[in-house]
Amino acid sequence: MKPLVAIVGRPNVGKSTLFNRLIGRRLALVEDQPGVTRDRHYADAEWGGRAFTFIDTGGFVPGEKDSLLTQVREQAQLAVEECDVIIFVTDGREGVTGADEAVAKYLRKSGKPVIVAVNKLDTTSGQMQSLTADFYKMGLGEVHAMSAEHGLGVPGLFDEVVEKLPPKQEGEDAEAPPDDGIIRVAIIGRPNVGKSTLVNAILKEKRVVASEIPGTTRDPIDSPLTYKDRKVLLTDTAGIRRKKTIAHQVEKYSVIAALKVMERSDVAVLLMDATEPAVDQDAKLAGLAEERGRALVIVVNKWDLIDADQRRQEAFRESLRHSLKFVGYAPIIFTSALTGSKVEKVMDAAVELAEQFRFRAPTPQLNRLLEYMVDNHPAPIVRSKPLRLYYITQVTSAPPTFALTCNHPEGVPDMYKRYITNQLRKTFDLRVPIRLVFRDRPGQAKRAARKKPHLQHKH
């Protein structure tokens, strides 16, 4: 997967300003895929030939007893545990504080590569540069002077990040997991919802566990098995940390753990606890799967503790559909990992969605569908002219991505995009994310350029 870069530091040193600067400037940053917009504390970037993911964190105050600051510290510690490089942001105007020294002590113990970013230095003059000298005393190596607010030093910071990243792994930049016949399933969810119990139930119920899968790097958190003649690799996010740490108790930021396994999965199984609904965090994890373009199965665990009544289950399902309507295509399964009830349905859904994830549609059928769509729901007016859709083709799978050639690719309304997406789902029975790309006809820009002088002359 892509390397993770954590931005940490005590409160009010400019971490979020730096994060917004990194994701807001056109520094070869990857644009967000269309989908749900949620509170984001991570963003993909590309620089110097390397793709990586930034993680923003709250203020890091070691030893603070206040409950809010304790949660912030735990979040930062989780990011540090999971990341490959740390950007330690400090305030150059205030100099080194006791809190900075405490953070530095923790970071030295982590053994991770650290870049000290001395922020709020709004000029490159020698006087301001001299203010960085004290920060070398923290013993974290090179110190980088910068201003997140004004963008000074940001490209140099990117250079340092790339320099400290681990060696590039084969397939690291791939947008989709390898198509080697193995179905990769990530079990994600808040802590203590039963992820490990579900994995154990699956392995017991349908085991024929392969001792080794060729081409797969074996890891303690990976569980290879054969399910109904299909090779499957289950990954439990709960096992990502090799030792018990504070991160196990952190519920708010399980998204960081999910990021690590989402990159190499075909299907994400989002496990929810029927007895402790936490829709905000569950919605963030569902949104992450949608953003990453991964197939999603929503599993409501511990349903045996709630009610066996079918009407109660349907009401719960409708409530979930409303709360998670941005992934309304995802199947919802009620189960009990502890008793093994309906566990087989989870695997059946995962295998089915993995096939849809790599679905390929015949081009002739797609264009017949396009003709039907335009006839039954004519395209809207864009810039005082009718939007014309000429043809459609599937450009890739994992997830299925379709390119539509039209006369105004930048002006297609969201409502019409949803209409096209829904028709593709209905026609091909797809319950996985779908991506649409709109583009000009070949030579359309040249034709427009030739017409322009004539129009100007006419006026």
VOGU-576127 format. One record per residue (C-alpha): residue in one letter; x, y, z. Coordinates in steps of 0.5 Angstrom, whole numbers, padded with zeros to 4 digits, always signed. Each point is the difference from the previous one (the first is absolute). Layout:
AXYZ ...
***
This chain:
M+0000+0000+0000 K+0002+0007+0000 P+0005+0003+0005 L-0004+0004+0006 V+0003+0006+0002 A-0003+0003+0007 I+0000+0007+0002 V+0001+0001+0007 G+0001+0005+0006 R-0003+0004+0006 P-0006+0004-0001 N+0000+0007-0004 V+0007-0001-0004 G-0004+0000-0007 K+0000-0007-0001 S-0007+0000-0004 T+0002+0007-0003 L+0006-0005-0003 F-0005-0005-0002 N-0004+0004-0003 R+0005+0003-0004 L+0003-0007-0002 I-0007-0002-0003 G-0002+0007-0002 R+0006+0002-0005 R+0001-0003-0007 L+0006-0004+0002 A-0002-0006-0004 L-0005-0002+0005 V-0005-0005-0002 E-0007+0003+0000 D-0005-0004+0004 Q-0005-0005-0003 P-0007+0003-0001 G-0004-0003+0006 V-0002+0002+0007 T+0004+0006+0003 R+0001-0001+0008 D+0005+0002+0005 R+0007-0002-0003 H+0006-0001+0004 Y+0004-0003-0006 A+0001+0002-0007 D+0004-0004-0006 A+0006+0004-0003 E+0005-0001-0005 W+0007+0003-0001 G+0007-0002-0002 G-0003-0006-0004 R-0003-0003+0007 A-0007+0000+0002 F-0001+0000+0008 T-0006+0002+0005 F+0000+0006+0005 I-0003-0001+0006 D-0002+0006+0004 T+0000-0001+0008 G-0003+0004+0006 G+0005+0004+0005 F+0005-0005+0003 V+0001+0001+0007 P+0003-0006+0004 G-0002-0001+0007 E-0006+0005+0000 K-0006-0003+0004 D-0005+0004-0003 S-0005-0005-0003 L+0000+0004-0007 L+0007+0001+0000 T+0001-0007+0002 Q-0004-0002-0006 V+0004+0005-0005 R+0006-0004+0003 E-0002-0007-0001 Q-0002+0002-0008 A+0007+0003-0001 Q+0003-0006+0003 L-0004-0005-0004 A+0002+0004-0006 V+0007+0000+0002 E+0000-0008+0001 E-0003-0001-0007 C+0004+0005-0004 D+0006+0000-0004 V+0003+0007+0001 I-0002+0005+0005 I+0000+0008-0001 F+0000+0003+0007 V-0002+0007-0001 T+0002+0005+0005 D-0001+0008+0001 G+0006+0004-0002 R-0002+0006+0003 E-0001-0003+0007 G+0006-0004+0000 V+0001-0007+0003 T-0005-0001+0006 G+0000-0005+0005 A-0006-0004-0004 D+0004+0000-0006 E+0006-0003+0004 A-0005-0006+0002 V-0003-0001-0007 A+0007-0001-0002 K+0002-0005+0005 Y-0006-0004-0002 L+0002+0001-0007 R+0007-0002+0001 K-0002-0007+0004 S-0005-0001-0006 G+0006-0001-0005 K-0003+0003-0006 P+0003+0005-0005 V-0002+0007+0003 I+0000+0006-0004 V+0000+0006+0005 A-0004+0006-0004 V+0001+0006+0004 N-0006+0004-0002 K-0002+0008+0000 L+0006+0002-0003 D-0003+0005-0005 T+0007+0002-0003 T+0006-0003-0003 S+0005+0005+0003 G+0006-0002+0004 Q-0003+0002+0007 M-0007-0004-0001 Q+0005-0006-0002 S+0004+0001+0006 L-0006-0002+0004 T+0000-0007-0002 A+0007-0001+0004 D-0004-0002+0007 F-0004-0005-0004 Y+0006-0004-0001 K+0001-0001+0007 M-0006-0005+0000 G+0005-0005-0003 L-0005-0002-0006 G+0005+0002-0006 E-0001+0005-0005 V-0005+0006+0001 H-0004+0003-0005 A-0002+0007+0000 M-0007+0002-0003 S-0006+0004+0000 A-0006-0005-0001 E-0005+0007-0001 H+0005+0003-0006 G+0002-0007-0003 L+0007+0002+0001 G+0005-0006+0001 V-0006-0005-0002 P+0003-0003-0006 G+0007-0001+0004 L-0005-0004+0005 F-0002-0004-0005 D+0007-0002-0003 E+0002-0002+0007 V-0006-0004+0001 V+0001-0004-0006 E+0007-0001+0002 K-0002-0003+0006 L-0005-0005-0002 P+0002-0007+0000 P+0002-0003-0007 K-0005-0001-0005 Q-0004-0007+0000 E-0002-0003-0006 G-0008+0002-0002 E+0000+0005+0005 D-0003+0006-0004 A-0005-0005-0003 E-0007+0003+0001 A-0003-0007+0000 P+0003-0007+0003 P+0003-0005-0004 D-0005-0004-0005 D+0003-0007+0002 G-0006-0004+0002 I+0001+0001+0007 I-0006+0004+0003 R+0002+0005+0006 V-0005+0002+0005 A+0002+0005+0005 I-0004+0000+0007 I-0001+0007+0002 G-0004+0003+0006 R+0001+0003+0007 P+0004-0003+0005 N-0004-0006+0004 V-0006-0001-0005 G+0002-0007-0001 K+0005+0000-0006 S+0005-0005+0003 T-0006-0004+0002 L-0003+0000-0007 V+0007-0002-0003 N+0000-0006+0004 A-0007-0002-0001 I+0001+0000-0008 L+0007-0004+0001 K-0004-0005+0004 E-0006-0001-0004 K+0003+0000-0007 R+0007-0002+0002 V+0005-0004-0006 V+0005+0006+0002 A+0005+0000-0005 S+0007-0001+0003 E+0003+0005-0004 I-0003+0004-0006 P+0006+0002-0006 G+0001+0007-0001 T-0003+0002+0007 T+0004+0003+0005 R-0002-0004+0007 D-0001+0005+0006 P-0003-0002+0006 I-0006+0004-0001 D-0001-0004-0007 S-0004-0006+0000 P+0000-0004-0006 L-0006-0005-0002 T-0004-0003-0005 Y-0007+0001+0000 K-0005-0004-0005 D+0007-0001-0005 R+0002+0008+0000 K+0006+0002+0004 V-0001+0005+0005 L+0004+0005+0004 L-0003+0002+0006 T+0003+0006+0004 D-0002+0002+0007 T+0002+0008+0001 A+0000-0002+0008 G+0006-0004-0001 I+0004+0006-0004 R+0004+0001+0006 R+0005-0005+0003 K-0001+0002+0007 K-0005+0002+0005 T+0000+0008+0000 I-0004+0006+0001 A-0003-0001-0007 H-0004-0006+0002 Q-0005+0005+0004 V+0000+0006-0005 E-0007-0001-0004 K+0000+0007-0003 Y+0006-0001-0005 S-0001-0007-0002 V+0000+0003-0007 I+0008+0000+0000 A+0000-0008+0001 A-0005-0001-0005 L+0004+0005-0005 K+0006-0005+0001 V-0004-0006-0003 M-0005+0003-0004 E+0005+0001-0006 R+0001-0007-0001 S-0007-0003+0001 D-0005-0001-0005 V-0006+0000+0005 A-0001+0003+0006 V-0004-0003+0006 L-0002+0006+0004 L-0002-0004+0007 M-0005+0004+0004 D-0003-0001+0008 A-0007-0001+0000 T+0000+0002+0007 E+0004+0006+0000 P-0001+0004-0007 A+0005+0005-0001 V-0002+0003-0007 D+0004+0006-0001 Q+0007-0005+0001 D-0004-0006-0004 A-0001+0006-0005 K+0007+0002-0001 L+0002-0007-0001 A-0005-0001-0005 G+0002+0006-0004 L+0007-0002+0000 A-0002-0006-0003 E-0004+0004-0005 E+0006+0005-0001 R+0005-0006-0001 G-0005-0003-0005 R-0001-0007+0003 A-0006-0004+0001 L-0003+0000+0006 V-0004-0005+0005 I-0003+0003+0006 V-0001-0005+0005 V-0004+0001+0006 N+0003-0004+0006 K-0003-0003+0007 W-0007+0000-0003 D-0002-0006+0004 L+0001+0005+0006 I-0005+0005-0003 D-0007-0003-0003 A-0001-0006-0004 D-0007+0003-0003 Q+0001+0001-0007 R-0004+0007+0000 R+0005+0003+0005 Q+0006-0002-0005 E-0003+0003-0006 A-0001+0006+0004 F+0007+0000+0002 R+0002-0001-0007 E-0004+0006-0003 S+0003+0004+0006 L+0007-0002-0003 R-0002+0002-0007 H-0002+0007+0002 S+0006+0001+0004 L+0005-0003-0005 K-0004+0002-0006 F+0007+0002-0004 V+0001-0008+0000 G-0007-0002-0001 Y+0002-0005-0005 A+0004-0004+0005 P-0003-0007+0003 I-0002+0000+0007 I+0000-0006+0004 F-0002-0002+0007 T+0004-0005+0004 S+0003-0002+0006 A+0008-0002+0000 L+0000-0003+0007 T-0005-0005-0002 G+0002-0001-0007 S-0008+0002-0003 K+0000+0003-0007 V+0008+0000+0000 E+0000-0004-0007 K-0005+0006-0003 V+0006+0005+0001 M+0005-0005-0004 D-0005-0001-0005 A-0001+0008-0001 A+0007+0001+0000 V+0002-0005-0005 E-0006+0003-0004 L+0002+0007+0000 A+0007-0002-0001 E-0002-0002-0007 Q-0004+0006-0001 F+0006+0004+0002 R+0003-0003-0006 F-0006+0001-0005 R+0001+0001-0007 A-0006+0002-0004 P+0000-0001-0008 T+0000+0007-0004 P-0006-0002-0005 Q-0004-0001+0006 L+0002+0006+0004 N-0001+0005-0006 R-0007-0003-0001 L-0001+0002+0007 L+0002+0007-0001 E-0005+0000-0006 Y-0005-0002+0005 M+0002+0005+0005 V+0000+0006-0004 D-0007-0002-0003 N-0003-0001+0006 H+0003+0006+0004 P+0003+0005-0005 A+0006+0003+0003 P+0000+0007+0002 I+0002+0007-0003 V+0007+0002+0002 R+0002+0007-0002 S-0006+0001-0004 K+0001-0006-0004 P-0003-0007+0000 L+0005-0005+0004 R+0002-0005-0005 L+0003-0007+0002 Y+0003-0004-0006 Y+0002-0006+0002 I+0002-0004+0007 T+0006-0005+0001 Q+0003-0004+0006 V+0007+0003+0001 T+0002-0005+0006 S-0003-0004+0006 A+0001+0000+0007 P-0004+0004+0001 P-0004+0000-0007 T+0002+0006-0003 F-0004+0003-0006 A+0002+0006-0005 L-0005+0004-0003 T+0001+0004-0006 C-0004+0006-0001 N+0000+0008-0002 H+0001+0003+0007 P+0004-0005+0004 E+0001+0005+0006 G-0008+0002+0000 V-0003-0006+0001 P-0005+0001+0007 D+0001-0005+0006 M-0007-0002-0001 Y+0001-0002-0007 K+0006-0004+0002 R-0004-0003+0006 Y-0005-0002-0005 I+0005-0004-0005 T+0003-0003+0006 N-0007-0003+0002 Q-0001-0002-0007 L+0007-0004+0000 R-0002-0003+0007 K-0007-0002-0002 T+0002-0003-0007 F+0006-0004+0002 D-0002-0001+0008 L+0006+0003+0003 R+0001+0001+0007 V+0007+0003+0000 P+0002+0007-0001 I+0000+0003-0007 R+0004+0005-0003 L-0002+0005-0006 V+0005+0004-0004 F-0002+0005-0005 R+0004+0002-0006 D+0000+0004-0007 R+0000-0003-0006 P+0007-0001-0004 G+0001+0006-0003 Q-0006+0004+0003 A+0005+0005+0003 K+0003+0002-0006 R-0006+0001-0004 A-0002+0004+0006 A+0006+0004-0001 R-0001+0001-0008 K-0007+0002+0001 K+0002+0006+0005 P+0003+0005-0004 H-0006-0001-0005 L-0005+0002+0006 Q+0004+0006+0002 H+0000+0002-0007 K-0007-0001-0001 H-0001+0005+0007 
***
